[in-house]
Amino acid sequence: MTATHPSRPHLKLLIAAPRGFCAGVDRAIRIVELAIVKYGAPVYVRHEIVHNKYVVDSLKAKGAVFVEELDEVPTDAPVVFSAHGVPKAVPHKAAERGLTYVDATCPLVSKVHRQAERQVEAGRHIIFIGHRGHPEVIGTLGQVPDGWMTLVETVEDVATLNPPDPEKLGFLTQTTLSVDDTAAVVAALRARFPAIQGPRGEDICYATSNRQAAVKAIARACDAVLVIGAPNSSNSLRLVEVAEREGVPTRLIQRAADIDFAWLDGTATLGISAGASAPELLVREVVDRLAERFTVDEEEVTSMTERMVFKLPHGLDSAST
């Protein structure tokens, strides 16, 4: 689609596909919406359901109340656990208090949790590749007893590991990591600990991998790239890194209002993508904002098609709005 105006400079937009919402984010948002329908407002949500201010504010307007700790949830109120997952202690505490709770953990994160349990059952100490302090990492570390999992972030971290038994090791990864960075860390682990056991399949989720591949597919044809996402969104930050590694100036923005037009001076072709928790509405908002300053020519570059859908939790699957 081309928006023409004789007095405006021309700007070619290469819009990466897939981009934006993944199946896990769609499911988590729907869970909160259906919980509000089923139980009535307010419904409490422990931690941001997904890392996107627009999504969080939209759910607040519908009756969601976001808190950081379970202690902030009244005894008679329902609570939803975020898509990033929570330590085992959290649902245990909710059950002890008699709280009604719904777990919106992404099924792909839950798969990593089950893998962690199996590694420990096999007597293996787990090396977990992830970003310290991220909610998904905190949730995964909380799936196994203390002392059974060690977090590493970089290849350099691998060199300093001193596991209890190098012959009884396993590794797992956060689902929203850089595909390339994680491959390097895994290679370092296998080189130093040949007996280490990894998951049968890829832990980095399909949506993270696909969005990184889609950004790679457009980056070298662009003079600059904008990634729409939150600064605390791991998968969005990885998209910025992917584009920068292709040698392209890249910025993360949350909304159209964040566009720095001075930064775009001299840009003839601009790439656009969005993290897995950024709705398509924000992509269109950015395109519309650009069209106020440029004669915009849009092209969607599709590297693959996603058809993943996750089932809703039992009890909410029959609720309707």
Contacts in CASP RR format, 6 or more apart in sequence:
PFRMAT RR
TARGET T0000
AUTHOR 0000-0000-0000
METHOD contacts of the structure
MODEL  1
MTATHPSRPHLKLLIAAPRGFCAGVDRAIRIVELAIVKYGAPVYVRHEIV
HNKYVVDSLKAKGAVFVEELDEVPTDAPVVFSAHGVPKAVPHKAAERGLT
YVDATCPLVSKVHRQAERQVEAGRHIIFIGHRGHPEVIGTLGQVPDGWMT
LVETVEDVATLNPPDPEKLGFLTQTTLSVDDTAAVVAALRARFPAIQGPR
GEDICYATSNRQAAVKAIARACDAVLVIGAPNSSNSLRLVEVAEREGVPT
RLIQRAADIDFAWLDGTATLGISAGASAPELLVREVVDRLAERFTVDEEE
VTSMTERMVFKLPHGLDSAST
1 296 0 8 1.000
1 297 0 8 1.000
1 298 0 8 1.000
2 295 0 8 1.000
2 296 0 8 1.000
2 297 0 8 1.000
2 298 0 8 1.000
3 291 0 8 1.000
3 295 0 8 1.000
3 296 0 8 1.000
4 295 0 8 1.000
5 295 0 8 1.000
8 293 0 8 1.000
8 294 0 8 1.000
8 295 0 8 1.000
9 293 0 8 1.000
9 294 0 8 1.000
9 295 0 8 1.000
10 268 0 8 1.000
10 294 0 8 1.000
10 295 0 8 1.000
10 297 0 8 1.000
11 264 0 8 1.000
11 267 0 8 1.000
11 268 0 8 1.000
11 269 0 8 1.000
11 270 0 8 1.000
11 290 0 8 1.000
11 294 0 8 1.000
11 295 0 8 1.000
11 296 0 8 1.000
11 297 0 8 1.000
12 268 0 8 1.000
12 269 0 8 1.000
12 270 0 8 1.000
12 297 0 8 1.000
12 299 0 8 1.000
13 269 0 8 1.000
13 270 0 8 1.000
13 271 0 8 1.000
13 272 0 8 1.000
13 287 0 8 1.000
13 290 0 8 1.000
13 296 0 8 1.000
13 297 0 8 1.000
13 298 0 8 1.000
13 299 0 8 1.000
14 218 0 8 1.000
14 221 0 8 1.000
14 222 0 8 1.000
14 269 0 8 1.000
14 270 0 8 1.000
14 271 0 8 1.000
14 272 0 8 1.000
14 299 0 8 1.000
14 301 0 8 1.000
15 271 0 8 1.000
15 272 0 8 1.000
15 273 0 8 1.000
15 283 0 8 1.000
15 287 0 8 1.000
15 298 0 8 1.000
15 299 0 8 1.000
15 300 0 8 1.000
15 301 0 8 1.000
16 211 0 8 1.000
16 214 0 8 1.000
16 215 0 8 1.000
16 217 0 8 1.000
16 218 0 8 1.000
16 271 0 8 1.000
16 272 0 8 1.000
16 273 0 8 1.000
16 301 0 8 1.000
16 303 0 8 1.000
17 214 0 8 1.000
17 300 0 8 1.000
17 301 0 8 1.000
17 302 0 8 1.000
17 303 0 8 1.000
18 207 0 8 1.000
18 210 0 8 1.000
18 211 0 8 1.000
18 214 0 8 1.000
18 302 0 8 1.000
18 303 0 8 1.000
18 304 0 8 1.000
18 305 0 8 1.000
18 306 0 8 1.000
19 211 0 8 1.000
19 214 0 8 1.000
19 272 0 8 1.000
19 273 0 8 1.000
19 274 0 8 1.000
19 275 0 8 1.000
19 278 0 8 1.000
19 283 0 8 1.000
20 211 0 8 1.000
20 228 0 8 1.000
20 273 0 8 1.000
20 274 0 8 1.000
20 275 0 8 1.000
20 276 0 8 1.000
20 277 0 8 1.000
20 278 0 8 1.000
20 279 0 8 1.000
20 280 0 8 1.000
20 283 0 8 1.000
21 276 0 8 1.000
21 277 0 8 1.000
21 278 0 8 1.000
21 279 0 8 1.000
21 280 0 8 1.000
22 205 0 8 1.000
22 206 0 8 1.000
22 207 0 8 1.000
22 276 0 8 1.000
22 306 0 8 1.000
22 308 0 8 1.000
23 207 0 8 1.000
23 306 0 8 1.000
23 308 0 8 1.000
23 309 0 8 1.000
23 310 0 8 1.000
24 83 0 8 1.000
24 106 0 8 1.000
24 107 0 8 1.000
24 108 0 8 1.000
24 207 0 8 1.000
24 276 0 8 1.000
24 310 0 8 1.000
25 50 0 8 1.000
25 83 0 8 1.000
25 106 0 8 1.000
25 276 0 8 1.000
25 277 0 8 1.000
26 310 0 8 1.000
27 83 0 8 1.000
27 104 0 8 1.000
27 106 0 8 1.000
27 107 0 8 1.000
27 310 0 8 1.000
27 312 0 8 1.000
28 49 0 8 1.000
28 50 0 8 1.000
28 82 0 8 1.000
28 83 0 8 1.000
28 104 0 8 1.000
28 106 0 8 1.000
29 49 0 8 1.000
29 50 0 8 1.000
29 55 0 8 1.000
29 59 0 8 1.000
30 312 0 8 1.000
31 49 0 8 1.000
31 80 0 8 1.000
31 102 0 8 1.000
31 104 0 8 1.000
31 312 0 8 1.000
31 313 0 8 1.000
31 316 0 8 1.000
32 43 0 8 1.000
32 45 0 8 1.000
32 49 0 8 1.000
32 59 0 8 1.000
32 62 0 8 1.000
32 64 0 8 1.000
32 80 0 8 1.000
32 104 0 8 1.000
33 59 0 8 1.000
33 62 0 8 1.000
33 321 0 8 1.000
34 312 0 8 1.000
34 316 0 8 1.000
34 319 0 8 1.000
34 320 0 8 1.000
34 321 0 8 1.000
35 43 0 8 1.000
35 78 0 8 1.000
35 80 0 8 1.000
35 102 0 8 1.000
35 316 0 8 1.000
36 43 0 8 1.000
36 62 0 8 1.000
36 63 0 8 1.000
36 64 0 8 1.000
37 319 0 8 1.000
37 320 0 8 1.000
37 321 0 8 1.000
38 315 0 8 1.000
38 316 0 8 1.000
38 319 0 8 1.000
39 78 0 8 1.000
39 100 0 8 1.000
41 62 0 8 1.000
41 63 0 8 1.000
41 64 0 8 1.000
42 63 0 8 1.000
42 64 0 8 1.000
42 65 0 8 1.000
42 77 0 8 1.000
43 63 0 8 1.000
43 64 0 8 1.000
43 65 0 8 1.000
43 77 0 8 1.000
43 78 0 8 1.000
43 79 0 8 1.000
43 80 0 8 1.000
44 64 0 8 1.000
44 65 0 8 1.000
44 66 0 8 1.000
44 67 0 8 1.000
44 72 0 8 1.000
44 73 0 8 1.000
44 74 0 8 1.000
44 77 0 8 1.000
44 78 0 8 1.000
44 79 0 8 1.000
44 80 0 8 1.000
45 59 0 8 1.000
45 64 0 8 1.000
45 65 0 8 1.000
45 66 0 8 1.000
45 67 0 8 1.000
45 79 0 8 1.000
45 80 0 8 1.000
45 82 0 8 1.000
46 67 0 8 1.000
46 68 0 8 1.000
46 69 0 8 1.000
46 70 0 8 1.000
46 73 0 8 1.000
46 79 0 8 1.000
46 80 0 8 1.000
46 81 0 8 1.000
46 82 0 8 1.000
46 86 0 8 1.000
46 90 0 8 1.000
47 66 0 8 1.000
47 67 0 8 1.000
47 68 0 8 1.000
47 81 0 8 1.000
47 82 0 8 1.000
47 84 0 8 1.000
47 86 0 8 1.000
47 135 0 8 1.000
48 56 0 8 1.000
48 66 0 8 1.000
48 82 0 8 1.000
49 55 0 8 1.000
49 56 0 8 1.000
49 59 0 8 1.000
49 64 0 8 1.000
49 66 0 8 1.000
49 80 0 8 1.000
49 82 0 8 1.000
49 83 0 8 1.000
49 104 0 8 1.000
50 56 0 8 1.000
50 82 0 8 1.000
50 83 0 8 1.000
50 277 0 8 1.000
51 229 0 8 1.000
51 230 0 8 1.000
51 232 0 8 1.000
51 233 0 8 1.000
51 234 0 8 1.000
51 236 0 8 1.000
51 277 0 8 1.000
52 229 0 8 1.000
52 230 0 8 1.000
52 233 0 8 1.000
52 277 0 8 1.000
52 278 0 8 1.000
52 279 0 8 1.000
53 230 0 8 1.000
53 254 0 8 1.000
54 254 0 8 1.000
54 255 0 8 1.000
54 278 0 8 1.000
54 279 0 8 1.000
54 281 0 8 1.000
54 282 0 8 1.000
55 277 0 8 1.000
55 279 0 8 1.000
56 64 0 8 1.000
56 66 0 8 1.000
59 66 0 8 1.000
60 66 0 8 1.000
64 80 0 8 1.000
67 73 0 8 1.000
70 79 0 8 1.000
70 90 0 8 1.000
70 93 0 8 1.000
70 94 0 8 1.000
70 97 0 8 1.000
70 99 0 8 1.000
73 79 0 8 1.000
73 99 0 8 1.000
75 97 0 8 1.000
75 98 0 8 1.000
75 99 0 8 1.000
77 99 0 8 1.000
77 100 0 8 1.000
78 99 0 8 1.000
78 100 0 8 1.000
78 101 0 8 1.000
78 102 0 8 1.000
79 94 0 8 1.000
79 99 0 8 1.000
79 100 0 8 1.000
79 101 0 8 1.000
79 102 0 8 1.000
80 101 0 8 1.000
80 102 0 8 1.000
80 103 0 8 1.000
80 104 0 8 1.000
81 90 0 8 1.000
81 91 0 8 1.000
81 101 0 8 1.000
81 102 0 8 1.000
81 103 0 8 1.000
81 104 0 8 1.000
81 105 0 8 1.000
82 104 0 8 1.000
82 105 0 8 1.000
82 135 0 8 1.000
83 104 0 8 1.000
83 105 0 8 1.000
83 106 0 8 1.000
83 109 0 8 1.000
84 105 0 8 1.000
84 106 0 8 1.000
84 109 0 8 1.000
84 134 0 8 1.000
84 135 0 8 1.000
84 136 0 8 1.000
84 139 0 8 1.000
85 103 0 8 1.000
85 105 0 8 1.000
85 106 0 8 1.000
85 109 0 8 1.000
85 110 0 8 1.000
85 113 0 8 1.000
85 135 0 8 1.000
85 136 0 8 1.000
85 139 0 8 1.000
85 140 0 8 1.000
86 103 0 8 1.000
86 105 0 8 1.000
86 139 0 8 1.000
87 138 0 8 1.000
87 139 0 8 1.000
87 141 0 8 1.000
87 142 0 8 1.000
87 143 0 8 1.000
88 142 0 8 1.000
88 143 0 8 1.000
89 142 0 8 1.000
91 101 0 8 1.000
91 103 0 8 1.000
94 101 0 8 1.000
95 101 0 8 1.000
102 313 0 8 1.000
102 316 0 8 1.000
103 313 0 8 1.000
104 313 0 8 1.000
105 113 0 8 1.000
106 175 0 8 1.000
106 205 0 8 1.000
106 310 0 8 1.000
107 310 0 8 1.000
108 175 0 8 1.000
108 205 0 8 1.000
108 206 0 8 1.000
109 136 0 8 1.000
109 140 0 8 1.000
109 175 0 8 1.000
111 203 0 8 1.000
112 140 0 8 1.000
112 172 0 8 1.000
112 173 0 8 1.000
112 174 0 8 1.000
112 175 0 8 1.000
112 199 0 8 1.000
112 203 0 8 1.000
113 139 0 8 1.000
113 140 0 8 1.000
113 143 0 8 1.000
115 172 0 8 1.000
115 199 0 8 1.000
115 203 0 8 1.000
116 126 0 8 1.000
116 128 0 8 1.000
116 140 0 8 1.000
116 143 0 8 1.000
116 144 0 8 1.000
116 149 0 8 1.000
116 172 0 8 1.000
117 143 0 8 1.000
117 144 0 8 1.000
119 126 0 8 1.000
119 144 0 8 1.000
119 170 0 8 1.000
119 172 0 8 1.000
119 197 0 8 1.000
120 126 0 8 1.000
120 144 0 8 1.000
120 145 0 8 1.000
120 148 0 8 1.000
122 197 0 8 1.000
123 168 0 8 1.000
124 168 0 8 1.000
124 169 0 8 1.000
124 170 0 8 1.000
124 197 0 8 1.000
125 147 0 8 1.000
125 148 0 8 1.000
125 149 0 8 1.000
125 150 0 8 1.000
125 163 0 8 1.000
125 164 0 8 1.000
125 165 0 8 1.000
125 168 0 8 1.000
125 169 0 8 1.000
125 170 0 8 1.000
126 144 0 8 1.000
126 148 0 8 1.000
126 149 0 8 1.000
126 150 0 8 1.000
126 169 0 8 1.000
126 170 0 8 1.000
126 171 0 8 1.000
126 172 0 8 1.000
127 149 0 8 1.000
127 150 0 8 1.000
127 152 0 8 1.000
127 158 0 8 1.000
127 161 0 8 1.000
127 163 0 8 1.000
127 169 0 8 1.000
127 170 0 8 1.000
127 171 0 8 1.000
127 172 0 8 1.000
127 189 0 8 1.000
127 196 0 8 1.000
128 137 0 8 1.000
128 140 0 8 1.000
128 141 0 8 1.000
128 149 0 8 1.000
128 150 0 8 1.000
128 151 0 8 1.000
128 152 0 8 1.000
128 171 0 8 1.000
128 172 0 8 1.000
128 173 0 8 1.000
128 174 0 8 1.000
129 151 0 8 1.000
129 152 0 8 1.000
129 153 0 8 1.000
129 171 0 8 1.000
129 172 0 8 1.000
129 173 0 8 1.000
129 174 0 8 1.000
129 177 0 8 1.000
129 182 0 8 1.000
129 185 0 8 1.000
129 186 0 8 1.000
130 137 0 8 1.000
130 151 0 8 1.000
130 152 0 8 1.000
130 153 0 8 1.000
130 173 0 8 1.000
130 174 0 8 1.000
130 177 0 8 1.000
131 137 0 8 1.000
131 153 0 8 1.000
131 174 0 8 1.000
131 177 0 8 1.000
131 234 0 8 1.000
132 151 0 8 1.000
132 153 0 8 1.000
134 174 0 8 1.000
134 176 0 8 1.000
134 234 0 8 1.000
136 174 0 8 1.000
136 175 0 8 1.000
136 176 0 8 1.000
136 234 0 8 1.000
137 151 0 8 1.000
137 174 0 8 1.000
140 149 0 8 1.000
140 172 0 8 1.000
140 174 0 8 1.000
141 149 0 8 1.000
141 151 0 8 1.000
150 161 0 8 1.000
150 163 0 8 1.000
152 158 0 8 1.000
152 161 0 8 1.000
152 185 0 8 1.000
152 189 0 8 1.000
154 181 0 8 1.000
154 185 0 8 1.000
155 184 0 8 1.000
155 185 0 8 1.000
155 188 0 8 1.000
157 185 0 8 1.000
158 185 0 8 1.000
158 188 0 8 1.000
158 189 0 8 1.000
158 192 0 8 1.000
159 188 0 8 1.000
159 192 0 8 1.000
161 192 0 8 1.000
163 169 0 8 1.000
163 193 0 8 1.000
166 193 0 8 1.000
166 195 0 8 1.000
167 195 0 8 1.000
168 195 0 8 1.000
169 193 0 8 1.000
169 195 0 8 1.000
169 196 0 8 1.000
169 197 0 8 1.000
170 196 0 8 1.000
170 197 0 8 1.000
170 198 0 8 1.000
171 186 0 8 1.000
171 189 0 8 1.000
171 196 0 8 1.000
171 197 0 8 1.000
171 198 0 8 1.000
172 198 0 8 1.000
172 199 0 8 1.000
172 203 0 8 1.000
173 182 0 8 1.000
173 186 0 8 1.000
173 203 0 8 1.000
173 204 0 8 1.000
174 203 0 8 1.000
174 204 0 8 1.000
174 234 0 8 1.000
175 203 0 8 1.000
175 204 0 8 1.000
175 205 0 8 1.000
175 208 0 8 1.000
176 204 0 8 1.000
176 205 0 8 1.000
176 208 0 8 1.000
176 234 0 8 1.000
176 235 0 8 1.000
176 238 0 8 1.000
176 276 0 8 1.000
177 204 0 8 1.000
177 208 0 8 1.000
177 234 0 8 1.000
177 238 0 8 1.000
178 212 0 8 1.000
178 238 0 8 1.000
178 241 0 8 1.000
178 242 0 8 1.000
179 204 0 8 1.000
179 208 0 8 1.000
179 209 0 8 1.000
179 212 0 8 1.000
179 213 0 8 1.000
180 242 0 8 1.000
180 245 0 8 1.000
181 241 0 8 1.000
182 204 0 8 1.000
189 196 0 8 1.000
190 196 0 8 1.000
202 209 0 8 1.000
206 306 0 8 1.000
206 308 0 8 1.000
207 235 0 8 1.000
207 276 0 8 1.000
207 306 0 8 1.000
207 308 0 8 1.000
208 235 0 8 1.000
208 238 0 8 1.000
208 276 0 8 1.000
210 303 0 8 1.000
210 304 0 8 1.000
210 306 0 8 1.000
211 235 0 8 1.000
211 239 0 8 1.000
211 273 0 8 1.000
211 275 0 8 1.000
211 276 0 8 1.000
212 238 0 8 1.000
212 239 0 8 1.000
212 242 0 8 1.000
213 303 0 8 1.000
213 304 0 8 1.000
214 273 0 8 1.000
214 301 0 8 1.000
214 302 0 8 1.000
214 303 0 8 1.000
214 304 0 8 1.000
215 225 0 8 1.000
215 227 0 8 1.000
215 239 0 8 1.000
215 242 0 8 1.000
215 243 0 8 1.000
215 273 0 8 1.000
216 242 0 8 1.000
216 243 0 8 1.000
216 246 0 8 1.000
217 301 0 8 1.000
217 303 0 8 1.000
218 225 0 8 1.000
218 271 0 8 1.000
218 273 0 8 1.000
218 301 0 8 1.000
219 225 0 8 1.000
219 242 0 8 1.000
219 243 0 8 1.000
219 246 0 8 1.000
219 247 0 8 1.000
219 248 0 8 1.000
219 271 0 8 1.000
220 246 0 8 1.000
220 247 0 8 1.000
220 248 0 8 1.000
221 269 0 8 1.000
222 243 0 8 1.000
222 248 0 8 1.000
222 269 0 8 1.000
222 270 0 8 1.000
222 271 0 8 1.000
223 248 0 8 1.000
223 249 0 8 1.000
223 266 0 8 1.000
223 267 0 8 1.000
223 268 0 8 1.000
223 269 0 8 1.000
223 270 0 8 1.000
224 248 0 8 1.000
224 249 0 8 1.000
224 250 0 8 1.000
224 251 0 8 1.000
224 263 0 8 1.000
224 264 0 8 1.000
224 267 0 8 1.000
224 270 0 8 1.000
224 271 0 8 1.000
225 240 0 8 1.000
225 243 0 8 1.000
225 248 0 8 1.000
225 249 0 8 1.000
225 250 0 8 1.000
225 251 0 8 1.000
225 270 0 8 1.000
225 271 0 8 1.000
225 272 0 8 1.000
225 273 0 8 1.000
226 250 0 8 1.000
226 251 0 8 1.000
226 253 0 8 1.000
226 259 0 8 1.000
226 270 0 8 1.000
226 271 0 8 1.000
226 272 0 8 1.000
226 273 0 8 1.000
226 286 0 8 1.000
227 236 0 8 1.000
227 239 0 8 1.000
227 240 0 8 1.000
227 243 0 8 1.000
227 250 0 8 1.000
227 251 0 8 1.000
227 252 0 8 1.000
227 253 0 8 1.000
227 272 0 8 1.000
227 273 0 8 1.000
227 274 0 8 1.000
227 275 0 8 1.000
228 236 0 8 1.000
228 252 0 8 1.000
228 253 0 8 1.000
228 254 0 8 1.000
228 255 0 8 1.000
228 272 0 8 1.000
228 273 0 8 1.000
228 274 0 8 1.000
228 275 0 8 1.000
228 278 0 8 1.000
228 282 0 8 1.000
228 283 0 8 1.000
228 286 0 8 1.000
229 236 0 8 1.000
229 252 0 8 1.000
229 253 0 8 1.000
229 254 0 8 1.000
229 274 0 8 1.000
229 275 0 8 1.000
229 277 0 8 1.000
229 278 0 8 1.000
229 282 0 8 1.000
230 236 0 8 1.000
230 254 0 8 1.000
230 277 0 8 1.000
230 278 0 8 1.000
231 237 0 8 1.000
231 252 0 8 1.000
231 254 0 8 1.000
233 275 0 8 1.000
233 276 0 8 1.000
233 277 0 8 1.000
233 278 0 8 1.000
235 275 0 8 1.000
235 276 0 8 1.000
235 277 0 8 1.000
236 252 0 8 1.000
236 274 0 8 1.000
236 275 0 8 1.000
236 276 0 8 1.000
236 277 0 8 1.000
236 278 0 8 1.000
237 252 0 8 1.000
239 273 0 8 1.000
239 275 0 8 1.000
240 250 0 8 1.000
240 251 0 8 1.000
240 252 0 8 1.000
243 250 0 8 1.000
243 273 0 8 1.000
244 250 0 8 1.000
249 263 0 8 1.000
251 260 0 8 1.000
251 263 0 8 1.000
253 259 0 8 1.000
253 286 0 8 1.000
254 282 0 8 1.000
255 282 0 8 1.000
255 285 0 8 1.000
255 286 0 8 1.000
256 282 0 8 1.000
256 285 0 8 1.000
256 286 0 8 1.000
256 288 0 8 1.000
256 289 0 8 1.000
257 289 0 8 1.000
259 286 0 8 1.000
259 289 0 8 1.000
259 290 0 8 1.000
261 293 0 8 1.000
264 270 0 8 1.000
270 290 0 8 1.000
272 283 0 8 1.000
272 286 0 8 1.000
272 287 0 8 1.000
274 280 0 8 1.000
274 282 0 8 1.000
274 283 0 8 1.000
287 296 0 8 1.000
287 298 0 8 1.000
290 296 0 8 1.000
311 317 0 8 1.000
END
